[in-house]
Amino acid sequence: MSGHVAVAIVGFRNAADIALCLTALSAQDHDDFEVVICENGGPDAYAALSAVAPERLAGGREVRTLQAPANLGFAGGVNLCLNQTPDADAWWILNPDTEPAPGALSAMMARLASGDCDGVGCVLYRSDGRVQSYGGRWRSWMARAESLGIGRGLADPIDAKAVERRQNYLNGASMLIGRRFLETTGPMREDYFLYCEELEWCLRGRSLGMRLGFAPAARVMHRQGGATGAGAQYARRPRLPVYLDERNKILLTRDRFATRLPIAAPVALALLFLRCARAGGWRQWGYGLAGWRAGLLGERGPPKWLNP
């Protein structure tokens, strides 16, 4: 599919990851795109980013870097990138710790061009070659997200139609959004700050008639959790990702499935306890419990205790 794509990347003090991502983007076989990077990590991080980000990639594709006025979180950074590229035909939300295969963007654009979907996901996989996600399904009665295809091999056959029937959100590490989706659904909710914002965006879009596709030929490698520590084993995860993950699952339930919250909230707490017990992550139990409680209280935005 022809069409101008804006690639939106939100960084936080991870210039080395972004440099690898830009190298991978240089090899994309879709010609018409630009890259916009929002750095959330302050002046020193922006200087580090500027040192590794070229003004143009191979083929003349423009790279723009933006220094956020503060830590805007993931949604705020994405929205800043969207606002900077109002004339794009589609937007590729891409994590800084990803490396897309050369045909990833063209495969997703081809799926979008079919006209029967408004956003497109891909095969997201880890550095060990195992699938992280084809897409996802939100389990509203449990306040939990289910990654479709997790643990499968890259050579395993994929039933793309089955993925599209089951998924109700796209993985925010790599998601292509068409103009119709953005104009209908509006921007991401910035009050989530970090985690679950792409779930809320997709679920909101679907409630407005937007459809989600899947491009099995689009492959994107993801080194998960580099900036936040979320990729570590659960018992070693720091406070921020555990707290916000639990808080925002409750907020998402409040915002989109309010009548189910009386059941979903205690189920979510029980699942958190079981996860911590299996992992021996009792410090994480405290982090998660605080986040769960904050979600019930409706606390939003960056946590008050978060360092700038």
URQUI-V672517 format. One record per residue. N is the residue number from 1. PHI is phi in degrees with one decimal (NA if undefined). PSI is psi in whole degrees, 0 to 359 (999 if undefined). Layout:
n:phi:psi
N:PHI:PSI
N:PHI:PSI
This chain:
n:phi:psi
1:NA:132
2:-79.1:162
3:141.7:146
4:-85.8:128
5:-112.9:135
6:-102.5:120
7:-89.9:119
8:-106.2:119
9:-122.4:132
10:-112.1:118
11:-107.3:159
12:-147.5:88
13:59.2:39
14:-135.4:56
15:-59.9:325
16:-63.6:319
17:-62.1:316
18:-64.3:323
19:-59.5:318
20:-66.0:320
21:-63.1:318
22:-64.9:323
23:-60.6:316
24:-65.6:320
25:-64.4:329
26:-59.5:334
27:-92.5:3
28:-62.2:139
29:-91.8:1
30:-86.2:122
31:-79.1:324
32:-98.1:87
33:-152.3:161
34:-129.4:165
35:-122.8:131
36:-124.2:125
37:-118.1:125
38:-102.0:121
39:-97.6:117
40:-91.6:356
41:-95.0:11
42:96.2:179
43:-60.6:318
44:-65.7:319
45:-65.8:323
46:-65.4:321
47:-63.1:319
48:-64.6:319
49:-63.7:315
50:-60.7:330
51:-72.0:336
52:-109.9:347
53:-95.2:117
54:-72.1:162
55:-72.1:333
56:-144.6:148
57:-92.8:177
58:-55.2:138
59:86.4:3
60:83.6:12
61:-70.8:127
62:-73.1:143
63:-121.9:122
64:-116.3:138
65:-114.9:140
66:-125.8:134
67:-95.2:115
68:-65.1:147
69:-68.0:342
70:-161.6:179
71:-73.2:102
72:-83.5:354
73:76.0:177
74:-65.8:310
75:-63.2:317
76:-62.9:320
77:-65.9:317
78:-60.0:314
79:-62.7:324
80:-62.0:317
81:-63.9:319
82:-62.6:318
83:-65.3:333
84:-80.7:349
85:-131.1:56
86:-67.2:342
87:-95.0:3
88:-67.0:154
89:-87.0:335
90:-157.1:160
91:-128.5:129
92:-103.0:105
93:-79.9:120
94:-136.8:128
95:-67.2:148
96:-66.9:337
97:-97.7:38
98:-118.7:158
99:-136.2:98
100:-73.3:143
101:-66.8:156
102:-55.3:328
103:-95.9:10
104:-62.8:309
105:-66.7:318
106:-63.8:324
107:-67.3:319
108:-69.3:321
109:-65.6:324
110:-64.1:320
111:-67.0:319
112:-62.7:325
113:-67.4:343
114:-62.6:336
115:87.9:355
116:-105.4:16
117:-149.3:161
118:-120.3:351
119:-149.9:151
120:-136.0:135
121:-103.3:182
122:-143.2:183
123:-88.4:108
124:-97.7:127
125:-135.9:160
126:-89.8:171
127:-65.6:342
128:-84.8:4
129:85.7:4
130:-94.1:145
131:-69.6:134
132:-90.2:320
133:-168.0:140
134:-94.3:338
135:163.3:192
136:-147.0:164
137:-129.9:125
138:-85.6:125
139:-96.4:95
140:-67.7:330
141:-75.3:346
142:-114.0:354
143:51.9:49
144:-139.7:147
145:-100.5:139
146:-114.8:121
147:-83.9:123
148:-79.0:135
149:82.7:2
150:-58.3:133
151:88.2:352
152:-75.0:166
153:-90.7:157
154:-66.7:335
155:-86.6:353
156:-67.4:143
157:-65.5:149
158:-123.5:130
159:-93.1:92
160:-62.0:322
161:-65.3:323
162:-66.3:321
163:-60.1:314
164:-65.3:327
165:-68.5:324
166:-87.8:326
167:-73.5:143
168:-127.6:7
169:-151.4:159
170:-103.2:149
171:-72.3:126
172:-67.6:349
173:-70.1:337
174:-160.9:103
175:-143.8:132
176:-101.1:126
177:-117.2:128
178:-83.8:166
179:-60.3:320
180:-61.1:321
181:-61.3:310
182:-65.9:317
183:-67.8:329
184:-83.3:317
185:-90.7:332
186:85.3:184
187:-76.8:174
188:-66.0:154
189:-80.8:118
190:-80.5:346
191:-74.6:352
192:-79.0:333
193:70.1:301
194:-159.3:128
195:86.9:136
196:72.9:357
197:-66.6:325
198:-72.8:330
199:-64.7:311
200:-60.2:318
201:-60.0:311
202:-66.9:317
203:-66.0:322
204:-64.1:316
205:-61.0:316
206:-62.7:324
207:-65.9:341
208:-101.7:11
209:96.2:5
210:-75.9:147
211:-118.8:146
212:-113.4:128
213:-106.4:179
214:-145.4:132
215:-114.2:96
216:-64.8:339
217:-82.0:351
218:-88.3:115
219:-116.0:130
220:-135.7:121
221:-83.3:137
222:-129.8:118
223:-91.5:90
224:-69.5:139
225:73.9:25
226:-64.1:320
227:-83.4:331
228:-106.0:345
229:85.9:6
230:-70.0:345
231:-82.6:351
232:-71.7:162
233:-56.6:148
234:-56.4:320
235:-70.4:352
236:-113.2:5
237:-73.0:140
238:-74.7:176
239:-61.4:313
240:-58.9:306
241:-65.4:324
242:-68.2:313
243:-59.8:308
244:-69.7:326
245:-60.7:313
246:-71.5:318
247:-59.6:313
248:-75.1:336
249:-64.0:322
250:-71.3:319
251:-61.5:319
252:-61.6:319
253:-63.9:316
254:-58.8:318
255:-77.0:325
256:-116.3:339
257:-139.2:54
258:-58.8:324
259:-69.6:343
260:-93.7:354
261:-58.9:320
262:-58.9:333
263:-92.6:316
264:-65.1:323
265:-64.4:310
266:-66.7:327
267:-63.8:316
268:-61.3:321
269:-65.8:318
270:-64.1:318
271:-65.5:322
272:-62.0:316
273:-61.6:315
274:-63.2:320
275:-64.7:316
276:-66.1:322
277:-65.7:316
278:-63.5:322
279:-88.1:350
280:67.7:29
281:-99.7:70
282:-76.1:333
283:-66.0:321
284:-67.3:331
285:-59.5:317
286:-64.0:317
287:-61.5:312
288:-67.1:321
289:-61.8:319
290:-63.8:320
291:-66.7:318
292:-58.9:315
293:-64.3:320
294:-63.0:323
295:-63.7:318
296:-63.2:326
297:-81.8:354
298:77.5:23
299:-74.2:136
300:-134.2:171
301:78.2:190
302:-65.9:142
303:-58.9:146
304:-61.5:334
305:-88.2:358
306:-72.5:130
307:-72.4:143
308:-66.7:999
